[in-house]
Amino acid sequence: MLSALLRGRTGRTTATWNRTDAIARQWTAIPVLQERIRRRITGDPHVNVPAYIRAKYGDPEKTWRALSLGCGTGRKELAWFAAGGLTQLDAYDIAGKRIEEAKRVAVSAGMENQVRFQRADARYLNFPRGTYDLIIFDDALHHFTPLKPLLHKIQDWLRPEGLLVVNEYVGPNRFQWTDRQLEIANALREELPARMRAQPDGSKHPPIHRPGTLSMIMYDPSEAAESASILPELHRQFIVQEETLYGGALLHLVFKDLGHLFLQPDEEALDFLRRCIDAEDEAMQRGEIGNDFAFLVARPSSFTAVRTP
């Protein structure tokens, strides 16, 4: 704990994310749930977000210069470039090891000149006004704080007709989930197929619980620091073109650290996935839980001036 304190806020965040060897354990790694999310966002389980954005908002006669903040190991950024329509994508992350991995992947894909990965703290980045046509936050904006001044910068960095695309956790700050949310998620965990109930060391998976806010601040002060403010602040500062709330309040808890077990599910695992999906939908319909994840496309506030005759 003392060593964590001595690193400072930025150092603690960097230390938490400065790794590249994580197994695909989260709910968004599961193909069945990926299809569910894509269906909610794009209307087609087989069409990803980059292809959807390009088809809906792109112009065959124009190309975009794009920026991604919090890019991690860069695989999502390569997917954005592969969707077409981008001349260049600049991507930044605070974790040096992740940037080095992203550069390696870009070289292996032959995209190192088009997708440029750099290490930087986004709070201190500055670009000329109107530099970018597209700015992307994909599971990263909930790590940025203070939120309001960063979004002010985004306004400046976007061209007046530019797009901001956000795909994010927007649930309670510091993962302070509701009692009912935890109750249902833990009940579903008890229904896990027997072969999945033990951790690699043989112990049972512990109950899902709220993390202590102090421990979160100690080890990663960026985690969900202002997540509940993301949607209100985006609506306050930008012109929202579309917004999709796609649940996740139960699914991301039930499958946390279990995603790798459902990458190629058998019938028993598929049945469990379906029951969890149904449970989340039913709990939302009853008003017991809300949406912890959202997809949003927005324009800068100057967009109206461009469209005014």
C-alpha positions as protocol buffer text, in pm:
chain_id: "A"
residue {
  index: 1
  type: MET
  ca { x: 0 y: 0 z: 0 }
}
residue {
  index: 2
  type: LEU
  ca { x: 282 y: 238 z: 84 }
}
residue {
  index: 3
  type: SER
  ca { x: 456 y: 167 z: -249 }
}
residue {
  index: 4
  type: ALA
  ca { x: 126 y: 235 z: -428 }
}
residue {
  index: 5
  type: LEU
  ca { x: 92 y: 570 z: -251 }
}
residue {
  index: 6
  type: LEU
  ca { x: 444 y: 671 z: -345 }
}
residue {
  index: 7
  type: ARG
  ca { x: 369 y: 618 z: -714 }
}
residue {
  index: 8
  type: GLY
  ca { x: 113 y: 900 z: -720 }
}
residue {
  index: 9
  type: ARG
  ca { x: -223 y: 889 z: -899 }
}
residue {
  index: 10
  type: THR
  ca { x: -84 y: 865 z: -1252 }
}
residue {
  index: 11
  type: GLY
  ca { x: 180 y: 613 z: -1150 }
}
residue {
  index: 12
  type: ARG
  ca { x: -79 y: 388 z: -985 }
}
residue {
  index: 13
  type: THR
  ca { x: -299 y: 390 z: -1295 }
}
residue {
  index: 14
  type: THR
  ca { x: -1 y: 318 z: -1521 }
}
residue {
  index: 15
  type: ALA
  ca { x: 115 y: 30 z: -1301 }
}
residue {
  index: 16
  type: THR
  ca { x: -233 y: -127 z: -1306 }
}
residue {
  index: 17
  type: TRP
  ca { x: -260 y: -127 z: -1685 }
}
residue {
  index: 18
  type: ASN
  ca { x: 104 y: -170 z: -1786 }
}
residue {
  index: 19
  type: ARG
  ca { x: 67 y: -533 z: -1889 }
}
residue {
  index: 20
  type: THR
  ca { x: -20 y: -722 z: -2205 }
}
residue {
  index: 21
  type: ASP
  ca { x: -57 y: -1084 z: -2092 }
}
residue {
  index: 22
  type: ALA
  ca { x: -416 y: -1077 z: -1964 }
}
residue {
  index: 23
  type: ILE
  ca { x: -641 y: -1367 z: -2069 }
}
residue {
  index: 24
  type: ALA
  ca { x: -971 y: -1276 z: -2236 }
}
residue {
  index: 25
  type: ARG
  ca { x: -1171 y: -1300 z: -1913 }
}
residue {
  index: 26
  type: GLN
  ca { x: -1431 y: -1026 z: -1945 }
}
residue {
  index: 27
  type: TRP
  ca { x: -1789 y: -1052 z: -2066 }
}
residue {
  index: 28
  type: THR
  ca { x: -1715 y: -868 z: -2391 }
}
residue {
  index: 29
  type: ALA
  ca { x: -1475 y: -1146 z: -2493 }
}
residue {
  index: 30
  type: ILE
  ca { x: -1761 y: -1398 z: -2519 }
}
residue {
  index: 31
  type: PRO
  ca { x: -1879 y: -1438 z: -2882 }
}
residue {
  index: 32
  type: VAL
  ca { x: -2246 y: -1487 z: -2787 }
}
residue {
  index: 33
  type: LEU
  ca { x: -2244 y: -1165 z: -2586 }
}
residue {
  index: 34
  type: GLN
  ca { x: -2047 y: -982 z: -2856 }
}
residue {
  index: 35
  type: GLU
  ca { x: -2328 y: -1069 z: -3097 }
}
residue {
  index: 36
  type: ARG
  ca { x: -2587 y: -946 z: -2847 }
}
residue {
  index: 37
  type: ILE
  ca { x: -2408 y: -612 z: -2812 }
}
residue {
  index: 38
  type: ARG
  ca { x: -2363 y: -571 z: -3188 }
}
residue {
  index: 39
  type: ARG
  ca { x: -2730 y: -651 z: -3246 }
}
residue {
  index: 40
  type: ARG
  ca { x: -2831 y: -380 z: -2999 }
}
residue {
  index: 41
  type: ILE
  ca { x: -2595 y: -120 z: -3145 }
}
residue {
  index: 42
  type: THR
  ca { x: -2581 y: -190 z: -3519 }
}
residue {
  index: 43
  type: GLY
  ca { x: -2897 y: -398 z: -3567 }
}
residue {
  index: 44
  type: ASP
  ca { x: -2693 y: -691 z: -3702 }
}
residue {
  index: 45
  type: PRO
  ca { x: -2499 y: -938 z: -3483 }
}
residue {
  index: 46
  type: HIS
  ca { x: -2236 y: -971 z: -3755 }
}
residue {
  index: 47
  type: VAL
  ca { x: -2172 y: -601 z: -3821 }
}
residue {
  index: 48
  type: ASN
  ca { x: -1919 y: -438 z: -3588 }
}
residue {
  index: 49
  type: VAL
  ca { x: -1919 y: -76 z: -3478 }
}
residue {
  index: 50
  type: PRO
  ca { x: -1646 y: 51 z: -3716 }
}
residue {
  index: 51
  type: ALA
  ca { x: -1828 y: -87 z: -4020 }
}
residue {
  index: 52
  type: TYR
  ca { x: -2160 y: 49 z: -3893 }
}
residue {
  index: 53
  type: ILE
  ca { x: -2022 y: 400 z: -3837 }
}
residue {
  index: 54
  type: ARG
  ca { x: -1855 y: 410 z: -4175 }
}
residue {
  index: 55
  type: ALA
  ca { x: -2171 y: 291 z: -4354 }
}
residue {
  index: 56
  type: LYS
  ca { x: -2405 y: 526 z: -4168 }
}
residue {
  index: 57
  type: TYR
  ca { x: -2199 y: 843 z: -4132 }
}
residue {
  index: 58
  type: GLY
  ca { x: -1923 y: 810 z: -4391 }
}
residue {
  index: 59
  type: ASP
  ca { x: -1895 y: 961 z: -4735 }
}
residue {
  index: 60
  type: PRO
  ca { x: -1738 y: 754 z: -5016 }
}
residue {
  index: 61
  type: GLU
  ca { x: -1581 y: 1074 z: -5146 }
}
residue {
  index: 62
  type: LYS
  ca { x: -1416 y: 1166 z: -4817 }
}
residue {
  index: 63
  type: THR
  ca { x: -1168 y: 1009 z: -4577 }
}
residue {
  index: 64
  type: TRP
  ca { x: -1127 y: 1068 z: -4206 }
}
residue {
  index: 65
  type: ARG
  ca { x: -838 y: 1137 z: -3975 }
}
residue {
  index: 66
  type: ALA
  ca { x: -914 y: 968 z: -3642 }
}
residue {
  index: 67
  type: LEU
  ca { x: -800 y: 975 z: -3281 }
}
residue {
  index: 68
  type: SER
  ca { x: -840 y: 702 z: -3018 }
}
residue {
  index: 69
  type: LEU
  ca { x: -764 y: 768 z: -2652 }
}
residue {
  index: 70
  type: GLY
  ca { x: -699 y: 482 z: -2410 }
}
residue {
  index: 71
  type: CYS
  ca { x: -617 y: 242 z: -2694 }
}
residue {
  index: 72
  type: GLY
  ca { x: -456 y: -35 z: -2488 }
}
residue {
  index: 73
  type: THR
  ca { x: -295 y: -300 z: -2709 }
}
residue {
  index: 74
  type: GLY
  ca { x: -450 y: -149 z: -3020 }
}
residue {
  index: 75
  type: ARG
  ca { x: -652 y: -434 z: -3168 }
}
residue {
  index: 76
  type: LYS
  ca { x: -973 y: -230 z: -3174 }
}
residue {
  index: 77
  type: GLU
  ca { x: -793 y: 53 z: -3353 }
}
residue {
  index: 78
  type: LEU
  ca { x: -674 y: -184 z: -3623 }
}
residue {
  index: 79
  type: ALA
  ca { x: -1035 y: -296 z: -3669 }
}
residue {
  index: 80
  type: TRP
  ca { x: -1138 y: 67 z: -3712 }
}
residue {
  index: 81
  type: PHE
  ca { x: -878 y: 119 z: -3982 }
}
residue {
  index: 82
  type: ALA
  ca { x: -968 y: -208 z: -4153 }
}
residue {
  index: 83
  type: ALA
  ca { x: -1330 y: -87 z: -4186 }
}
residue {
  index: 84
  type: GLY
  ca { x: -1208 y: 166 z: -4441 }
}
residue {
  index: 85
  type: GLY
  ca { x: -1239 y: 538 z: -4488 }
}
residue {
  index: 86
  type: LEU
  ca { x: -952 y: 642 z: -4259 }
}
residue {
  index: 87
  type: THR
  ca { x: -634 y: 803 z: -4384 }
}
residue {
  index: 88
  type: GLN
  ca { x: -470 y: 797 z: -4042 }
}
residue {
  index: 89
  type: LEU
  ca { x: -553 y: 690 z: -3688 }
}
residue {
  index: 90
  type: ASP
  ca { x: -354 y: 836 z: -3397 }
}
residue {
  index: 91
  type: ALA
  ca { x: -383 y: 626 z: -3082 }
}
residue {
  index: 92
  type: TYR
  ca { x: -260 y: 701 z: -2731 }
}
residue {
  index: 93
  type: ASP
  ca { x: -237 y: 514 z: -2404 }
}
residue {
  index: 94
  type: ILE
  ca { x: -66 y: 584 z: -2074 }
}
residue {
  index: 95
  type: ALA
  ca { x: 77 y: 230 z: -2039 }
}
residue {
  index: 96
  type: GLY
  ca { x: 408 y: 188 z: -2218 }
}
residue {
  index: 97
  type: LYS
  ca { x: 398 y: -191 z: -2240 }
}
residue {
  index: 98
  type: ARG
  ca { x: 58 y: -179 z: -2405 }
}
residue {
  index: 99
  type: ILE
  ca { x: 178 y: 74 z: -2659 }
}
residue {
  index: 100
  type: GLU
  ca { x: 479 y: -142 z: -2743 }
}
residue {
  index: 101
  type: GLU
  ca { x: 246 y: -439 z: -2797 }
}
residue {
  index: 102
  type: ALA
  ca { x: 17 y: -223 z: -3011 }
}
residue {
  index: 103
  type: LYS
  ca { x: 311 y: -117 z: -3227 }
}
residue {
  index: 104
  type: ARG
  ca { x: 415 y: -480 z: -3269 }
}
residue {
  index: 105
  type: VAL
  ca { x: 64 y: -581 z: -3378 }
}
residue {
  index: 106
  type: ALA
  ca { x: 44 y: -287 z: -3619 }
}
residue {
  index: 107
  type: VAL
  ca { x: 374 y: -388 z: -3781 }
}
residue {
  index: 108
  type: SER
  ca { x: 259 y: -748 z: -3819 }
}
residue {
  index: 109
  type: ALA
  ca { x: -60 y: -621 z: -3985 }
}
residue {
  index: 110
  type: GLY
  ca { x: 133 y: -386 z: -4215 }
}
residue {
  index: 111
  type: MET
  ca { x: -45 y: -82 z: -4071 }
}
residue {
  index: 112
  type: GLU
  ca { x: 234 y: 87 z: -3876 }
}
residue {
  index: 113
  type: ASN
  ca { x: 232 y: 395 z: -4101 }
}
residue {
  index: 114
  type: GLN
  ca { x: -145 y: 443 z: -4091 }
}
residue {
  index: 115
  type: VAL
  ca { x: -222 y: 354 z: -3729 }
}
residue {
  index: 116
  type: ARG
  ca { x: 24 y: 541 z: -3507 }
}
residue {
  index: 117
  type: PHE
  ca { x: 51 y: 430 z: -3146 }
}
residue {
  index: 118
  type: GLN
  ca { x: 212 y: 660 z: -2891 }
}
residue {
  index: 119
  type: ARG
  ca { x: 246 y: 669 z: -2515 }
}
residue {
  index: 120
  type: ALA
  ca { x: 95 y: 978 z: -2354 }
}
residue {
  index: 121
  type: ASP
  ca { x: -127 y: 1098 z: -2074 }
}
residue {
  index: 122
  type: ALA
  ca { x: -438 y: 1229 z: -2253 }
}
residue {
  index: 123
  type: ARG
  ca { x: -484 y: 1503 z: -1994 }
}
residue {
  index: 124
  type: TYR
  ca { x: -177 y: 1677 z: -2133 }
}
residue {
  index: 125
  type: LEU
  ca { x: -233 y: 1627 z: -2504 }
}
residue {
  index: 126
  type: ASN
  ca { x: -300 y: 1929 z: -2719 }
}
residue {
  index: 127
  type: PHE
  ca { x: -391 y: 1942 z: -3087 }
}
residue {
  index: 128
  type: PRO
  ca { x: -482 y: 2231 z: -3317 }
}
residue {
  index: 129
  type: ARG
  ca { x: -851 y: 2312 z: -3343 }
}
residue {
  index: 130
  type: GLY
  ca { x: -1032 y: 2089 z: -3591 }
}
residue {
  index: 131
  type: THR
  ca { x: -756 y: 1829 z: -3626 }
}
residue {
  index: 132
  type: TYR
  ca { x: -980 y: 1522 z: -3633 }
}
residue {
  index: 133
  type: ASP
  ca { x: -1287 y: 1399 z: -3821 }
}
residue {
  index: 134
  type: LEU
  ca { x: -1347 y: 1111 z: -3579 }
}
residue {
  index: 135
  type: ILE
  ca { x: -1260 y: 1061 z: -3211 }
}
residue {
  index: 136
  type: ILE
  ca { x: -1311 y: 722 z: -3048 }
}
residue {
  index: 137
  type: PHE
  ca { x: -1349 y: 609 z: -2688 }
}
residue {
  index: 138
  type: ASP
  ca { x: -1397 y: 233 z: -2671 }
}
residue {
  index: 139
  type: ASP
  ca { x: -1412 y: 113 z: -2310 }
}
residue {
  index: 140
  type: ALA
  ca { x: -1175 y: 391 z: -2208 }
}
residue {
  index: 141
  type: LEU
  ca { x: -1364 y: 712 z: -2127 }
}
residue {
  index: 142
  type: HIS
  ca { x: -1469 y: 582 z: -1784 }
}
residue {
  index: 143
  type: HIS
  ca { x: -1098 y: 595 z: -1692 }
}
residue {
  index: 144
  type: PHE
  ca { x: -1060 y: 966 z: -1764 }
}
residue {
  index: 145
  type: THR
  ca { x: -1088 y: 1222 z: -1487 }
}
residue {
  index: 146
  type: PRO
  ca { x: -1149 y: 1510 z: -1463 }
}
residue {
  index: 147
  type: LEU
  ca { x: -1408 y: 1441 z: -1732 }
}
residue {
  index: 148
  type: LYS
  ca { x: -1545 y: 1785 z: -1811 }
}
residue {
  index: 149
  type: PRO
  ca { x: -1221 y: 1955 z: -1926 }
}
residue {
  index: 150
  type: LEU
  ca { x: -1128 y: 1655 z: -2140 }
}
residue {
  index: 151
  type: LEU
  ca { x: -1460 y: 1676 z: -2325 }
}
residue {
  index: 152
  type: HIS
  ca { x: -1404 y: 2048 z: -2372 }
}
residue {
  index: 153
  type: LYS
  ca { x: -1078 y: 1958 z: -2547 }
}
residue {
  index: 154
  type: ILE
  ca { x: -1256 y: 1701 z: -2763 }
}
residue {
  index: 155
  type: GLN
  ca { x: -1489 y: 1979 z: -2880 }
}
residue {
  index: 156
  type: ASP
  ca { x: -1189 y: 2176 z: -3003 }
}
residue {
  index: 157
  type: TRP
  ca { x: -1006 y: 1882 z: -3160 }
}
residue {
  index: 158
  type: LEU
  ca { x: -1306 y: 1777 z: -3371 }
}
residue {
  index: 159
  type: ARG
  ca { x: -1393 y: 1944 z: -3698 }
}
residue {
  index: 160
  type: PRO
  ca { x: -1740 y: 2106 z: -3686 }
}
residue {
  index: 161
  type: GLU
  ca { x: -1888 y: 1813 z: -3880 }
}
residue {
  index: 162
  type: GLY
  ca { x: -1677 y: 1555 z: -3695 }
}
residue {
  index: 163
  type: LEU
  ca { x: -1797 y: 1254 z: -3497 }
}
residue {
  index: 164
  type: LEU
  ca { x: -1739 y: 1144 z: -3140 }
}
residue {
  index: 165
  type: VAL
  ca { x: -1805 y: 771 z: -3092 }
}
residue {
  index: 166
  type: VAL
  ca { x: -1831 y: 641 z: -2735 }
}
residue {
  index: 167
  type: ASN
  ca { x: -1881 y: 278 z: -2629 }
}
residue {
  index: 168
  type: GLU
  ca { x: -1853 y: 269 z: -2250 }
}
residue {
  index: 169
  type: TYR
  ca { x: -1929 y: 154 z: -1901 }
}
residue {
  index: 170
  type: VAL
  ca { x: -2161 y: 426 z: -1765 }
}
residue {
  index: 171
  type: GLY
  ca { x: -2274 y: 258 z: -1443 }
}
residue {
  index: 172
  type: PRO
  ca { x: -2216 y: 362 z: -1082 }
}
residue {
  index: 173
  type: ASN
  ca { x: -1892 y: 540 z: -996 }
}
residue {
  index: 174
  type: ARG
  ca { x: -1621 y: 316 z: -852 }
}
residue {
  index: 175
  type: PHE
  ca { x: -1837 y: 8 z: -929 }
}
residue {
  index: 176
  type: GLN
  ca { x: -2069 y: 71 z: -637 }
}
residue {
  index: 177
  type: TRP
  ca { x: -2340 y: -159 z: -774 }
}
residue {
  index: 178
  type: THR
  ca { x: -2687 y: -179 z: -623 }
}
residue {
  index: 179
  type: ASP
  ca { x: -2791 y: -441 z: -367 }
}
residue {
  index: 180
  type: ARG
  ca { x: -3046 y: -591 z: -606 }
}
residue {
  index: 181
  type: GLN
  ca { x: -2795 y: -605 z: -889 }
}
residue {
  index: 182
  type: LEU
  ca { x: -2550 y: -797 z: -671 }
}
residue {
  index: 183
  type: GLU
  ca { x: -2823 y: -1025 z: -538 }
}
residue {
  index: 184
  type: ILE
  ca { x: -2935 y: -1137 z: -884 }
}
residue {
  index: 185
  type: ALA
  ca { x: -2579 y: -1166 z: -1019 }
}
residue {
  index: 186
  type: ASN
  ca { x: -2468 y: -1385 z: -728 }
}
residue {
  index: 187
  type: ALA
  ca { x: -2779 y: -1605 z: -765 }
}
residue {
  index: 188
  type: LEU
  ca { x: -2688 y: -1660 z: -1131 }
}
residue {
  index: 189
  type: ARG
  ca { x: -2328 y: -1741 z: -1039 }
}
residue {
  index: 190
  type: GLU
  ca { x: -2464 y: -2022 z: -820 }
}
residue {
  index: 191
  type: GLU
  ca { x: -2613 y: -2175 z: -1136 }
}
residue {
  index: 192
  type: LEU
  ca { x: -2277 y: -2197 z: -1314 }
}
residue {
  index: 193
  type: PRO
  ca { x: -2205 y: -2540 z: -1464 }
}
residue {
  index: 194
  type: ALA
  ca { x: -2026 y: -2742 z: -1198 }
}
residue {
  index: 195
  type: ARG
  ca { x: -1700 y: -2765 z: -1393 }
}
residue {
  index: 196
  type: MET
  ca { x: -1675 y: -2384 z: -1398 }
}
residue {
  index: 197
  type: ARG
  ca { x: -1733 y: -2315 z: -1030 }
}
residue {
  index: 198
  type: ALA
  ca { x: -1371 y: -2359 z: -921 }
}
residue {
  index: 199
  type: GLN
  ca { x: -1078 y: -2128 z: -985 }
}
residue {
  index: 200
  type: PRO
  ca { x: -749 y: -2268 z: -1122 }
}
residue {
  index: 201
  type: ASP
  ca { x: -623 y: -2325 z: -766 }
}
residue {
  index: 202
  type: GLY
  ca { x: -933 y: -2531 z: -683 }
}
residue {
  index: 203
  type: SER
  ca { x: -1104 y: -2272 z: -462 }
}
residue {
  index: 204
  type: LYS
  ca { x: -1458 y: -2159 z: -529 }
}
residue {
  index: 205
  type: HIS
  ca { x: -1515 y: -1827 z: -701 }
}
residue {
  index: 206
  type: PRO
  ca { x: -1581 y: -1566 z: -430 }
}
residue {
  index: 207
  type: PRO
  ca { x: -1917 y: -1384 z: -424 }
}
residue {
  index: 208
  type: ILE
  ca { x: -1946 y: -1076 z: -641 }
}
residue {
  index: 209
  type: HIS
  ca { x: -1919 y: -769 z: -421 }
}
residue {
  index: 210
  type: ARG
  ca { x: -1866 y: -396 z: -440 }
}
residue {
  index: 211
  type: PRO
  ca { x: -1498 y: -307 z: -433 }
}
residue {
  index: 212
  type: GLY
  ca { x: -1389 y: -75 z: -156 }
}
residue {
  index: 213
  type: THR
  ca { x: -1361 y: 279 z: -288 }
}
residue {
  index: 214
  type: LEU
  ca { x: -1042 y: 339 z: -91 }
}
residue {
  index: 215
  type: SER
  ca { x: -870 y: 33 z: -237 }
}
residue {
  index: 216
  type: MET
  ca { x: -976 y: 138 z: -588 }
}
residue {
  index: 217
  type: ILE
  ca { x: -829 y: 483 z: -537 }
}
residue {
  index: 218
  type: MET
  ca { x: -514 y: 328 z: -393 }
}
residue {
  index: 219
  type: TYR
  ca { x: -446 y: 90 z: -680 }
}
residue {
  index: 220
  type: ASP
  ca { x: -617 y: 252 z: -981 }
}
residue {
  index: 221
  type: PRO
  ca { x: -764 y: 597 z: -915 }
}
residue {
  index: 222
  type: SER
  ca { x: -883 y: 615 z: -1277 }
}
residue {
  index: 223
  type: GLU
  ca { x: -1123 y: 319 z: -1257 }
}
residue {
  index: 224
  type: ALA
  ca { x: -1483 y: 437 z: -1308 }
}
residue {
  index: 225
  type: ALA
  ca { x: -1397 y: 762 z: -1131 }
}
residue {
  index: 226
  type: GLU
  ca { x: -1676 y: 959 z: -1306 }
}
residue {
  index: 227
  type: SER
  ca { x: -1855 y: 686 z: -1501 }
}
residue {
  index: 228
  type: ALA
  ca { x: -2204 y: 791 z: -1390 }
}
residue {
  index: 229
  type: SER
  ca { x: -2140 y: 1143 z: -1527 }
}
residue {
  index: 230
  type: ILE
  ca { x: -2042 y: 1034 z: -1878 }
}
residue {
  index: 231
  type: LEU
  ca { x: -2387 y: 1040 z: -2039 }
}
residue {
  index: 232
  type: PRO
  ca { x: -2509 y: 1362 z: -1870 }
}
residue {
  index: 233
  type: GLU
  ca { x: -2188 y: 1541 z: -1960 }
}
residue {
  index: 234
  type: LEU
  ca { x: -2193 y: 1422 z: -2321 }
}
residue {
  index: 235
  type: HIS
  ca { x: -2551 y: 1545 z: -2357 }
}
residue {
  index: 236
  type: ARG
  ca { x: -2452 y: 1875 z: -2200 }
}
residue {
  index: 237
  type: GLN
  ca { x: -2155 y: 1942 z: -2427 }
}
residue {
  index: 238
  type: PHE
  ca { x: -2236 y: 1769 z: -2757 }
}
residue {
  index: 239
  type: ILE
  ca { x: -2519 y: 1718 z: -3004 }
}
residue {
  index: 240
  type: VAL
  ca { x: -2613 y: 1352 z: -2962 }
}
residue {
  index: 241
  type: GLN
  ca { x: -2699 y: 1182 z: -3291 }
}
residue {
  index: 242
  type: GLU
  ca { x: -2781 y: 841 z: -3149 }
}
residue {
  index: 243
  type: GLU
  ca { x: -2767 y: 665 z: -2816 }
}
residue {
  index: 244
  type: THR
  ca { x: -2812 y: 296 z: -2736 }
}
residue {
  index: 245
  type: LEU
  ca { x: -2827 y: 166 z: -2380 }
}
residue {
  index: 246
  type: TYR
  ca { x: -2743 y: -203 z: -2402 }
}
residue {
  index: 247
  type: GLY
  ca { x: -2763 y: -339 z: -2050 }
}
residue {
  index: 248
  type: GLY
  ca { x: -2470 y: -528 z: -1903 }
}
residue {
  index: 249
  type: ALA
  ca { x: -2567 y: -459 z: -1541 }
}
residue {
  index: 250
  type: LEU
  ca { x: -2585 y: -833 z: -1471 }
}
residue {
  index: 251
  type: LEU
  ca { x: -2387 y: -985 z: -1756 }
}
residue {
  index: 252
  type: HIS
  ca { x: -2065 y: -798 z: -1688 }
}
residue {
  index: 253
  type: LEU
  ca { x: -2077 y: -905 z: -1323 }
}
residue {
  index: 254
  type: VAL
  ca { x: -2171 y: -1270 z: -1377 }
}
residue {
  index: 255
  type: PHE
  ca { x: -1903 y: -1326 z: -1641 }
}
residue {
  index: 256
  type: LYS
  ca { x: -1627 y: -1114 z: -1486 }
}
residue {
  index: 257
  type: ASP
  ca { x: -1306 y: -1323 z: -1493 }
}
residue {
  index: 258
  type: LEU
  ca { x: -1497 y: -1609 z: -1661 }
}
residue {
  index: 259
  type: GLY
  ca { x: -1504 y: -1495 z: -2023 }
}
residue {
  index: 260
  type: HIS
  ca { x: -1234 y: -1741 z: -2133 }
}
residue {
  index: 261
  type: LEU
  ca { x: -1457 y: -2032 z: -2026 }
}
residue {
  index: 262
  type: PHE
  ca { x: -1727 y: -1934 z: -2279 }
}
residue {
  index: 263
  type: LEU
  ca { x: -1521 y: -1865 z: -2590 }
}
residue {
  index: 264
  type: GLN
  ca { x: -1627 y: -2196 z: -2745 }
}
residue {
  index: 265
  type: PRO
  ca { x: -1932 y: -2293 z: -2538 }
}
residue {
  index: 266
  type: ASP
  ca { x: -2088 y: -2638 z: -2545 }
}
residue {
  index: 267
  type: GLU
  ca { x: -2463 y: -2684 z: -2506 }
}
residue {
  index: 268
  type: GLU
  ca { x: -2449 y: -2664 z: -2127 }
}
residue {
  index: 269
  type: ALA
  ca { x: -2254 y: -2339 z: -2138 }
}
residue {
  index: 270
  type: LEU
  ca { x: -2484 y: -2198 z: -2407 }
}
residue {
  index: 271
  type: ASP
  ca { x: -2786 y: -2279 z: -2191 }
}
residue {
  index: 272
  type: PHE
  ca { x: -2629 y: -2087 z: -1900 }
}
residue {
  index: 273
  type: LEU
  ca { x: -2554 y: -1791 z: -2127 }
}
residue {
  index: 274
  type: ARG
  ca { x: -2915 y: -1782 z: -2248 }
}
residue {
  index: 275
  type: ARG
  ca { x: -3050 y: -1796 z: -1892 }
}
residue {
  index: 276
  type: CYS
  ca { x: -2829 y: -1505 z: -1789 }
}
residue {
  index: 277
  type: ILE
  ca { x: -2934 y: -1300 z: -2092 }
}
residue {
  index: 278
  type: ASP
  ca { x: -3301 y: -1368 z: -2015 }
}
residue {
  index: 279
  type: ALA
  ca { x: -3248 y: -1282 z: -1648 }
}
residue {
  index: 280
  type: GLU
  ca { x: -3094 y: -946 z: -1737 }
}
residue {
  index: 281
  type: ASP
  ca { x: -3373 y: -861 z: -1981 }
}
residue {
  index: 282
  type: GLU
  ca { x: -3643 y: -956 z: -1732 }
}
residue {
  index: 283
  type: ALA
  ca { x: -3482 y: -764 z: -1445 }
}
residue {
  index: 284
  type: MET
  ca { x: -3459 y: -455 z: -1666 }
}
residue {
  index: 285
  type: GLN
  ca { x: -3823 y: -489 z: -1768 }
}
residue {
  index: 286
  type: ARG
  ca { x: -3922 y: -506 z: -1400 }
}
residue {
  index: 287
  type: GLY
  ca { x: -3716 y: -194 z: -1330 }
}
residue {
  index: 288
  type: GLU
  ca { x: -3486 y: -376 z: -1083 }
}
residue {
  index: 289
  type: ILE
  ca { x: -3166 y: -286 z: -1268 }
}
residue {
  index: 290
  type: GLY
  ca { x: -3062 y: -22 z: -1518 }
}
residue {
  index: 291
  type: ASN
  ca { x: -2816 y: -1 z: -1807 }
}
residue {
  index: 292
  type: ASP
  ca { x: -2450 y: 0 z: -1714 }
}
residue {
  index: 293
  type: PHE
  ca { x: -2323 y: 23 z: -2073 }
}
residue {
  index: 294
  type: ALA
  ca { x: -2400 y: 265 z: -2354 }
}
residue {
  index: 295
  type: PHE
  ca { x: -2308 y: 343 z: -2712 }
}
residue {
  index: 296
  type: LEU
  ca { x: -2332 y: 702 z: -2829 }
}
residue {
  index: 297
  type: VAL
  ca { x: -2253 y: 902 z: -3142 }
}
residue {
  index: 298
  type: ALA
  ca { x: -2229 y: 1278 z: -3108 }
}
residue {
  index: 299
  type: ARG
  ca { x: -2131 y: 1592 z: -3297 }
}
residue {
  index: 300
  type: PRO
  ca { x: -1956 y: 1897 z: -3153 }
}
residue {
  index: 301
  type: SER
  ca { x: -2182 y: 2183 z: -3054 }
}
residue {
  index: 302
  type: SER
  ca { x: -2057 y: 2379 z: -3357 }
}
residue {
  index: 303
  type: PHE
  ca { x: -2225 y: 2126 z: -3587 }
}
residue {
  index: 304
  type: THR
  ca { x: -2550 y: 2328 z: -3589 }
}
residue {
  index: 305
  type: ALA
  ca { x: -2364 y: 2629 z: -3723 }
}
residue {
  index: 306
  type: VAL
  ca { x: -2240 y: 2422 z: -4016 }
}
residue {
  index: 307
  type: ARG
  ca { x: -2594 y: 2309 z: -4095 }
}
residue {
  index: 308
  type: THR
  ca { x: -2758 y: 2652 z: -4061 }
}
residue {
  index: 309
  type: PRO
  ca { x: -2839 y: 2809 z: -4405 }
}
